[in-house]
Amino acid sequence: MTGDWCSPYAGRKGIQGLEKYVDLHLHSRCSDGLYAPAEVICRAAAAGLAAAALADHDNVDGIDAAMQAGNACGIEVLPAVELSVVWGGFRDIHLLGYGMDHHHRELSAALEDFRAFRAGRNQRILERINQKLAEENRAPIAFGEVRRHAEGTLGRPHIARVLVDHGYARDSEEAFARYLVPCNVPKRYFPMDEAIGLIHQAGGITSLAHPPYITGDRGQLRRLFDAFAALGLDGIEAYNNRSSNDDVDWYISEARRRNLIVTGGSDFHGGEGGRL
């Protein structure tokens, strides 16, 4: 694996008593990751993981390729997805779904509708960026060029890569600061109850992704855990890339108090990570 791989998180004992690890939160080029689904899984296998889950944002297009690669590379692959969710005043909460039928009709239809909205959103963002580029006496960017960077759900990181390729920004961070943030168009989100229901209807279970990115206020998180558990939330991603050991222990305790499962993953995107 490359050096930027965070290799947690959930350990399990092998049949000979050896510690084995799984990573249940990986991204591919089908959303905002750097690598194709098969390469992500082969890299996970090369890192010595026993199992992995491809959890692309609002997209399940890479799961079949990931599972085929898992069979070839000798690593168990779980079907997964990461849904963009809204709840009350909280925007862009992420909900992980695991073990669902990723070809389920209702889930597929909901994701296709979500993707159609997102495609229109990104076209509007690019139109705004091109207006800004015109003001800077720079050549515009064609949407087809951005499209070639994405194998599934197209997001703002793909626009950022084209901006970097054209020399309009030094890196993704500058692309976001200079163009994507000021030219943004609001996202669409799944309501939390609808998102949980979609995953359950498709035969899967749910886990709240990286809680520290929602809020650092533990009192608020407790209230959110209670509300989401009442809606049918199954688990909490206690092992995540923003938590200290103390945080992990606290999340595990909160999960156990509510009879929720504990999950973990690196949120691996590749070299630069990703933002939608």
Phi, psi and omega in degrees: 000159175286163186293342183274005178285126173268110188257081171271217342218308181269114180270151174213150183279131175283177185292342178254016176086004180279144178286129176238157186233150175232154175230113187257028181205082180238150179237150179235183178294349177290345167234256184239023177276169184271332188248157174293155183307314182297321181291322177303313183291320178295324176294321177297317178297318180295333178281355178091013179287145179275333181205157180209159177230125173275114186236068181290155182291116172052036188203135178238014187295334184269358188293316181300315179295322179295319181291323175297318178295323178299318177298321181286326185264355178076039178227138178287133180241126178263134172292136184207168177204154175239111184267142176273121192233150175239145176210117180057233180273001181268126179249146175062041165288145181247131181243124178270136174243136184230145170070014181277165171284105186285358173256009182302135189300310184293319178296315180299318181295319180295319180291324178295319178296320179297318181294321179298318178297316182296322179299317177295322179298314183292328175296320179292322176299315182295324177299317179295319179296318180295327174296318178293320178296321178298321178295335179266008182059041178244153182291146180286167178252133178276141181297326179299327178293321177293319182301326182292343179276349184244136177260355180209243179292123180274136181224178182300327177302330179290323175295320180300319181296322179291322176300320178292317180302324181278355182081014180278347177210149181289323183205181183298321180300316179292324178299318178293313184295322187272327187236307192288323178289309180292338181258017187291152171238134185304145179280169169253146181229155169277136167299145186302315181296323178292319181296314178298317180297322179299314181294316179296319180298329179272009175086015183254182175238163186238152175216138180284119184284145174021074182307327181300337179283347177279307178193151175268359181275111183294329176297315177296319180297320178301317180294322177294318178301317179297314182295317183289323177298323178294334178275353178112009177305137183262336186200174179230134176281082183291320178271107182214171190279009178235010185251138171280173177301322178296318178299315181302314179301319181294316179296320178298316179298317179295323178295315182296323179299333183252010181058039178259152177283164178246130177236171180203150178188161187275342188060042183290127176244340189118204189304312189252000188071199181195151173227140179261000000 
